[in-house]
Amino acid sequence: MITAKSARMFTRYNAWSNKIWYDAIAALPPGEALKERTSLFKNMVHTMNHNYIVDTIWHAHLEGRDHGLTARNTKDHPPLDELRRLHEESDAWFIQWSDKQTEETIADRRPITLIGGNRVVMSLGEMLLHLYHHTAYHRGFVGDMMFNVPGHRAPITDLPVFLREAPQNYY
């Protein structure tokens, strides 16, 4: 069960993790973030774009509105700087949203239609938990690609690191 407090933690943890990952991608040698690799989304930026698009979809679900999208990614992606800005705005929205949640609202269940057309009923907390796990999973794809860049490693964004390094202002 996701509580209002854990929702606030997850949104802040996700924003913090995204910042660390965007910093790491931006620090790579020129061309490495866009270099085609053996991966589902072909390069690091397109993988982060997928995360942003899925965030957009679940943002709409949390608001109870149609997202208007028919795919989980776009054919192309914006430049890294623009994508980062869009993702930061999205992360800020999720934090603000989580700050408004109560135990009652986070448990609210609603039907949603997934991109593939399947329907499911989920609580707002379950939606947020899915979104967090999805994002962390695909950042792992980016990490795998980073290991193919000589002299570079994926950043460490484990929960204990977040709890040690980030301000705990969600209580």
C-alpha positions as a Markdown table, in Angstrom:
| # | Residue | x | y | z |
|---|---|---|---|---|
| 1 | Met | 0.0 | 0.0 | 0.0 |
| 2 | Ile | 1.4 | 3.4 | -1.0 |
| 3 | Thr | 0.8 | 6.1 | 1.6 |
| 4 | Ala | 0.7 | 9.8 | 1.0 |
| 5 | Lys | 4.0 | 10.1 | 2.7 |
| 6 | Ser | 5.6 | 7.4 | 0.5 |
| 7 | Ala | 4.1 | 9.1 | -2.5 |
| 8 | Arg | 6.0 | 12.3 | -1.5 |
| 9 | Met | 9.2 | 10.3 | -1.0 |
| 10 | Phe | 8.9 | 8.5 | -4.4 |
| 11 | Thr | 8.3 | 11.7 | -6.4 |
| 12 | Arg | 11.3 | 13.4 | -4.8 |
| 13 | Tyr | 13.4 | 10.3 | -5.2 |
| 14 | Asn | 12.5 | 10.1 | -8.8 |
| 15 | Ala | 13.2 | 13.8 | -9.5 |
| 16 | Trp | 16.6 | 13.4 | -7.7 |
| 17 | Ser | 17.4 | 10.3 | -9.7 |
| 18 | Asn | 16.5 | 11.9 | -13.0 |
| 19 | Lys | 18.8 | 14.9 | -12.2 |
| 20 | Ile | 21.7 | 12.5 | -11.4 |
| 21 | Trp | 21.1 | 10.6 | -14.7 |
| 22 | Tyr | 20.8 | 13.7 | -16.8 |
| 23 | Asp | 24.0 | 15.1 | -15.3 |
| 24 | Ala | 25.8 | 11.8 | -16.1 |
| 25 | Ile | 24.5 | 11.7 | -19.7 |
| 26 | Ala | 25.4 | 15.4 | -20.3 |
| 27 | Ala | 28.9 | 14.7 | -19.0 |
| 28 | Leu | 29.6 | 12.0 | -21.6 |
| 29 | Pro | 32.0 | 12.7 | -24.5 |
| 30 | Pro | 30.2 | 14.4 | -27.5 |
| 31 | Gly | 28.0 | 12.0 | -29.5 |
| 32 | Glu | 28.0 | 9.2 | -26.9 |
| 33 | Ala | 24.5 | 9.9 | -25.6 |
| 34 | Leu | 23.1 | 9.7 | -29.2 |
| 35 | Lys | 25.3 | 6.8 | -30.4 |
| 36 | Glu | 23.2 | 3.9 | -31.5 |
| 37 | Arg | 23.6 | 0.9 | -29.3 |
| 38 | Thr | 22.0 | -2.5 | -28.8 |
| 39 | Ser | 19.0 | -1.5 | -26.7 |
| 40 | Leu | 15.3 | -1.2 | -27.0 |
| 41 | Phe | 15.4 | 2.5 | -27.7 |
| 42 | Lys | 18.7 | 2.6 | -29.5 |
| 43 | Asn | 20.4 | 5.4 | -27.5 |
| 44 | Met | 20.5 | 7.0 | -24.1 |
| 45 | Val | 18.5 | 10.1 | -25.0 |
| 46 | His | 15.7 | 8.2 | -26.7 |
| 47 | Thr | 15.5 | 6.0 | -23.7 |
| 48 | Met | 15.1 | 9.0 | -21.4 |
| 49 | Asn | 12.5 | 10.3 | -23.9 |
| 50 | His | 10.5 | 7.1 | -23.4 |
| 51 | Asn | 10.5 | 7.8 | -19.6 |
| 52 | Tyr | 9.3 | 11.3 | -20.2 |
| 53 | Ile | 6.5 | 10.2 | -22.5 |
| 54 | Val | 5.4 | 7.5 | -20.0 |
| 55 | Asp | 5.5 | 10.1 | -17.3 |
| 56 | Thr | 3.2 | 12.3 | -19.5 |
| 57 | Ile | 0.8 | 9.3 | -19.9 |
| 58 | Trp | 0.6 | 8.6 | -16.1 |
| 59 | His | 0.3 | 12.3 | -15.3 |
| 60 | Ala | -2.9 | 12.3 | -17.3 |
| 61 | His | -4.1 | 9.1 | -15.6 |
| 62 | Leu | -3.5 | 10.7 | -12.2 |
| 63 | Glu | -5.5 | 13.7 | -13.2 |
| 64 | Gly | -8.3 | 11.4 | -14.6 |
| 65 | Arg | -8.0 | 12.8 | -18.2 |
| 66 | Asp | -7.1 | 11.5 | -21.6 |
| 67 | His | -3.4 | 11.8 | -22.6 |
| 68 | Gly | -4.1 | 11.7 | -26.3 |
| 69 | Leu | -1.0 | 9.5 | -27.0 |
| 70 | Thr | -1.1 | 6.3 | -29.0 |
| 71 | Ala | 2.5 | 5.1 | -28.3 |
| 72 | Arg | 4.9 | 4.9 | -25.3 |
| 73 | Asn | 7.6 | 6.8 | -27.2 |
| 74 | Thr | 7.9 | 9.2 | -30.1 |
| 75 | Lys | 9.8 | 8.5 | -33.3 |
| 76 | Asp | 12.3 | 11.2 | -32.6 |
| 77 | His | 13.3 | 13.0 | -29.4 |
| 78 | Pro | 14.2 | 16.5 | -28.5 |
| 79 | Pro | 17.8 | 17.5 | -27.8 |
| 80 | Leu | 19.1 | 16.4 | -24.4 |
| 81 | Asp | 18.9 | 20.0 | -22.9 |
| 82 | Glu | 15.3 | 20.4 | -23.9 |
| 83 | Leu | 14.3 | 16.9 | -22.8 |
| 84 | Arg | 15.9 | 17.5 | -19.5 |
| 85 | Arg | 13.9 | 20.8 | -19.1 |
| 86 | Leu | 10.7 | 19.0 | -20.0 |
| 87 | His | 11.5 | 16.2 | -17.5 |
| 88 | Glu | 12.3 | 18.7 | -14.7 |
| 89 | Glu | 8.9 | 20.3 | -15.3 |
| 90 | Ser | 7.2 | 17.0 | -15.2 |
| 91 | Asp | 9.1 | 16.0 | -12.0 |
| 92 | Ala | 8.0 | 19.3 | -10.4 |
| 93 | Trp | 4.4 | 18.5 | -11.3 |
| 94 | Phe | 4.6 | 15.1 | -9.6 |
| 95 | Ile | 6.1 | 16.6 | -6.5 |
| 96 | Gln | 3.4 | 19.2 | -6.3 |
| 97 | Trp | 0.8 | 16.5 | -6.9 |
| 98 | Ser | 2.2 | 14.3 | -4.2 |
| 99 | Asp | 2.2 | 17.2 | -1.7 |
| 100 | Lys | -1.6 | 17.4 | -2.1 |
| 101 | Gln | -2.3 | 13.7 | -1.5 |
| 102 | Thr | -4.0 | 12.4 | 1.6 |
| 103 | Glu | -4.4 | 8.8 | 2.7 |
| 104 | Glu | -7.9 | 8.9 | 1.2 |
| 105 | Thr | -6.9 | 10.4 | -2.2 |
| 106 | Ile | -3.9 | 8.2 | -2.7 |
| 107 | Ala | -6.1 | 5.1 | -2.2 |
| 108 | Asp | -8.7 | 6.4 | -4.8 |
| 109 | Arg | -9.2 | 3.8 | -7.5 |
| 110 | Arg | -10.1 | 4.6 | -11.0 |
| 111 | Pro | -10.3 | 2.8 | -14.3 |
| 112 | Ile | -7.7 | 3.6 | -16.9 |
| 113 | Thr | -7.1 | 2.5 | -20.5 |
| 114 | Leu | -3.5 | 1.5 | -21.2 |
| 115 | Ile | -1.8 | 2.4 | -24.5 |
| 116 | Gly | -2.4 | -1.1 | -25.9 |
| 117 | Gly | -6.2 | -0.7 | -25.2 |
| 118 | Asn | -6.4 | -2.9 | -22.1 |
| 119 | Arg | -8.3 | -1.5 | -19.1 |
| 120 | Val | -7.3 | -1.8 | -15.5 |
| 121 | Val | -8.5 | -0.3 | -12.2 |
| 122 | Met | -5.7 | 1.2 | -10.1 |
| 123 | Ser | -5.3 | 3.4 | -7.1 |
| 124 | Leu | -3.4 | 6.6 | -7.5 |
| 125 | Gly | -0.7 | 5.1 | -5.3 |
| 126 | Glu | -0.5 | 2.0 | -7.5 |
| 127 | Met | -0.2 | 4.3 | -10.5 |
| 128 | Leu | 2.7 | 6.2 | -8.9 |
| 129 | Leu | 4.4 | 3.0 | -7.8 |
| 130 | His | 4.2 | 1.6 | -11.4 |
| 131 | Leu | 5.6 | 4.9 | -12.7 |
| 132 | Tyr | 8.5 | 4.9 | -10.3 |
| 133 | His | 9.4 | 1.3 | -11.1 |
| 134 | His | 9.1 | 1.8 | -14.8 |
| 135 | Thr | 11.4 | 4.8 | -14.8 |
| 136 | Ala | 14.0 | 3.1 | -12.7 |
| 137 | Tyr | 13.9 | 0.1 | -14.9 |
| 138 | His | 14.6 | 2.1 | -18.1 |
| 139 | Arg | 17.2 | 4.2 | -16.4 |
| 140 | Gly | 18.9 | 0.9 | -16.0 |
| 141 | Phe | 19.0 | 0.5 | -19.8 |
| 142 | Val | 20.8 | 3.8 | -19.9 |
| 143 | Gly | 23.2 | 2.6 | -17.3 |
| 144 | Asp | 24.0 | -0.5 | -19.3 |
| 145 | Met | 24.7 | 1.7 | -22.4 |
| 146 | Met | 27.0 | 3.9 | -20.2 |
| 147 | Phe | 29.2 | 0.9 | -19.5 |
| 148 | Asn | 30.0 | 0.8 | -23.2 |
| 149 | Val | 31.6 | 4.3 | -23.0 |
| 150 | Pro | 35.2 | 3.9 | -22.1 |
| 151 | Gly | 36.0 | 5.3 | -18.7 |
| 152 | His | 32.3 | 5.9 | -17.7 |
| 153 | Arg | 30.0 | 4.1 | -15.3 |
| 154 | Ala | 26.4 | 4.5 | -14.5 |
| 155 | Pro | 25.6 | 6.8 | -11.6 |
| 156 | Ile | 24.4 | 5.3 | -8.3 |
| 157 | Thr | 20.9 | 6.3 | -7.5 |
| 158 | Asp | 19.9 | 3.7 | -4.9 |
| 159 | Leu | 17.3 | 4.7 | -2.3 |
| 160 | Pro | 19.9 | 4.7 | 0.6 |
| 161 | Val | 22.0 | 7.2 | -1.4 |
| 162 | Phe | 19.0 | 9.4 | -1.9 |
| 163 | Leu | 18.1 | 9.2 | 1.8 |
| 164 | Arg | 21.7 | 10.1 | 2.7 |
| 165 | Glu | 22.2 | 12.9 | 0.2 |
| 166 | Ala | 18.8 | 14.5 | -0.5 |
| 167 | Pro | 16.9 | 16.8 | 1.8 |
| 168 | Gln | 14.1 | 14.8 | 3.5 |
| 169 | Asn | 11.4 | 17.4 | 3.3 |
| 170 | Tyr | 8.5 | 15.2 | 2.5 |
| 171 | Tyr | 7.3 | 14.2 | 6.1 |
